[in-house]
């Protein structure tokens, strides 16, 4: 019977290769640089804050759902699992702010001055048992201290939305019995449209209510954007949602949506990329949504397919030299975002 299992594995591998071959490049859009933002859940939230601090001139707006402050893990998995998830001990926000300023000054990340007109929306639930509420609060305090300690950043808008009662998931508009649970695919039916609120916070009030998504969800070849051929520890293919206005060649914004651990397409299928709620709001705002996908691995140790927020891809994972960050830059440039200077 062993050969049957081996045959099944081989067939799955061939099917995956065929799908990757079918996935094309990212489309060139009439992209508006002022309407490019990032959002993420859990490890995706940590990734989003890393992207914003590394490239604030490109991603001045960010939404963090159930994530902690930039630089929290300091390249150490044990710190990630304790301080940055359980809050024991609590993150030293002042020290993290000081290090972020030092990194920006050294050119390891972008100039903080680019956040002068930035926006940060932080959403987290009171019943979150995976990333403790005090850790998410520390993320809000990080941005507040970053802003309040520099007169040039007084225009940075920070909104801490932490009074809602939900578990470690992304809340959906529909109601159900899983809002207080953290179960796959980590989309909680809470009667709160988190995707809609994220769009409103990052892009302003909507012109009208969202209906069913009417654009196109496409797969694309993630290997085409490897920085200098380096392995970014991503899946062979990712997803992109294109609203009708972007498909018609009109000016288009871009939201990069990072899934959480165990929420990649290999683990949950297309649940996150189809059902999180971003696509229908993308139609309203004229914003394409990029859904990059990680892959699980044992070497380096990342069995839950998390984004790298503790250093499995290298010591410079949360700087401009980080391989996943460099991959993202190549991907958004493929859309038409001009190179930064």
Secondary structure, DSSP 4 states (H G I P E B T S, - for coil): -HHHHHHHHHHHHHHHHHHHHH-BPPPP--EEEEEEEEEEETHHHHHHHHHHHHTTTT--EEEEES---TT-STT-HHHHHTTTTT-SSPP-HHHHHHHHHHHHHHTSS--GGGGTT-EEEEE--TT-SSS-HHHHHHHHHHHHHHHHT-GGGTT-EEEEE------SSEEESSB-S-TT---TT-EEEBS--HHHHHHHHHH-S-SS---S--SEEEEEEGGGG-GGG---SB-SEEEEEE-HHHHTT--EEEEEEE--TT-SHHHHTTHHHHHSSHHHHHHHHTEEEEE--B--BTTTTBTT----SSSTT-TTTTSTT-HHHHHHHHHHHHHTPPPP-
